[in-house]
């Protein structure tokens, strides 16, 4: 069975703005985790309850793609890739965001994949809200926040 996740959402913001959100430290802190550092080549994502950080290699294509390949971190995630593919919305204004996470290691339990998919869906919803309003609401805020 394939172990991959695909989600799609339309965001009422232009692709260059959405790209800025998903490709920068400030942007990622606004919707995903406050404990992160993102550059054009590398990213680190920390989580208060996780024993390790996620370390990724970053590949971007201006205004259209942000791809992060896990070099170290969670069990079953090493070698996996998530990406945010951006395109002008087919109907109306804004940006269609296709999120994919694929390449999980063999043996990743289906229940854990389901929890990961649910988390990414909630994170993607926060991306939408942050890109439109500019009000940060990270899925993983600072401890005690």
Residue pairs with C-beta under 8 A, 6 or more apart in sequence:
1 110
2 102
3 102
3 103
3 104
3 108
3 113
4 100
4 101
4 102
4 103
4 104
5 99
5 100
5 101
5 102
5 113
5 116
5 117
5 120
6 98
6 99
6 100
7 98
7 99
7 100
7 117
7 120
7 121
7 124
8 96
8 97
8 98
8 99
9 96
9 97
9 99
9 124
9 125
9 127
9 128
10 89
10 92
10 94
10 95
10 96
10 97
11 18
11 94
11 95
11 96
11 97
11 127
11 128
11 131
11 132
12 93
12 94
12 132
13 94
13 95
13 131
13 132
14 88
14 93
14 94
14 95
15 63
15 64
15 86
15 87
15 88
15 95
16 63
17 95
17 131
18 84
18 86
18 95
18 97
18 127
18 131
19 60
19 62
19 63
19 64
19 66
19 86
20 27
21 27
21 28
21 30
21 31
21 127
21 130
21 131
22 28
22 66
22 84
22 86
22 127
23 38
23 40
23 58
23 60
23 66
24 38
25 36
25 37
25 38
27 38
27 130
28 36
28 38
28 43
28 45
29 36
29 136
29 138
30 130
30 134
30 136
30 137
30 138
31 123
31 126
31 127
31 129
31 130
31 131
31 136
31 137
31 138
31 139
32 45
32 123
32 126
32 127
32 138
32 139
32 140
33 45
33 46
33 47
33 138
33 139
33 140
34 138
34 140
34 141
34 142
34 145
35 45
35 46
35 47
35 48
35 53
35 140
35 142
36 43
36 44
36 45
36 46
37 43
37 44
38 44
38 58
39 58
40 58
40 60
41 57
41 58
42 55
42 56
42 57
42 58
43 54
43 55
43 56
43 58
43 68
44 53
44 54
44 55
44 56
45 53
45 54
45 56
45 73
46 53
46 54
47 53
47 140
48 140
48 143
50 74
52 72
52 73
52 74
53 73
54 70
54 72
54 73
54 74
54 77
55 70
55 71
55 72
55 73
56 68
56 69
56 70
56 71
56 73
57 68
57 69
57 71
58 66
58 67
58 68
59 65
59 66
59 67
59 68
59 69
60 66
60 67
63 86
64 85
64 86
64 87
65 83
65 84
65 85
65 86
66 83
66 84
67 81
67 82
67 83
67 84
68 81
68 82
68 83
69 79
69 80
69 81
70 77
70 78
70 79
70 80
70 81
71 78
72 78
75 105
76 104
76 105
76 107
76 108
76 112
77 104
77 105
78 105
79 103
79 105
80 101
80 102
80 103
80 104
80 105
81 100
81 101
81 102
81 103
82 99
82 100
82 101
82 102
82 120
83 99
83 100
83 101
84 97
84 98
84 99
85 97
85 98
85 99
85 100
86 95
86 96
86 97
87 95
87 96
87 98
88 94
88 95
88 96
89 95
89 96
90 96
97 124
97 127
97 128
99 120
99 124
101 116
101 120
104 113
119 139
122 139
123 139
126 137
126 138
126 139
129 135
129 137
130 136
130 137
